[in-house]
Amino acid sequence: MTRKVDRVESSSGNQGSSIQAGLGGRYANALFDLAVEARAVDRVEQSLTAVRDALAASPEFAELAASPVIARGQAVKAVLATADELGLDPTTRSFLGVLAENRRLSALPKIIRAFRAMAAQHRGETTAEVTSAHPLTSEQVDELKQQLRRRVGREVTVDLAVDPQILGGLVVRIGSQMIDSSIRTRLNALASAMKG
């Protein structure tokens, strides 16, 4: 695993922060290749979902991922202990260790998003990024998936995010297409219309 992931590091060169957007995708590609080889795409995706949820729920884990001042050895030890606590599969656990060693834990959100999109494509699904003002219930998620499936004509995986600033409604992004039914957008449109 380390060799495959280290190739990501060596191919990124020394270009600084301009490569950050693409770096998450390259790490996700390396992890996806490993998951396919291990026939563990679904297990790795489930583990990454657990990591994403842990980042959202635990300020300590989020700080560990974002902090550049934590020593490498401490970061590796902490991330592996967290992986064990979360019950992550061996591929994801090793991958997180390599990320910590390479000081790339801050790229986790991008890596997770990119991996989930690759896994959905691998299954013949489309991924929709859905932002709501409040967490959606499982019934609302199921209904949303059905509506999106009718709209795009194939199975849809949803990647959920919460942003209270949209006030209400949903913002759905499928590839380059965006459906914005948020209250904030409606209020902005109304304010523009009233200005004349």
PyMOL commands that set and color helices and strands:
alter all, ss='L'
color gray80, all
select helices_A, chain A and resi 2-12+16-37+41-57+59-66+72-86+90-101+105-122+138-152+164-166+183-195
alter helices_A, ss='H'
color red, helices_A
select strands_A, chain A and resi 126-132+156-162+170-174+177-180
alter strands_A, ss='S'
color yellow, strands_A
deselect
rebuild
show_as cartoon
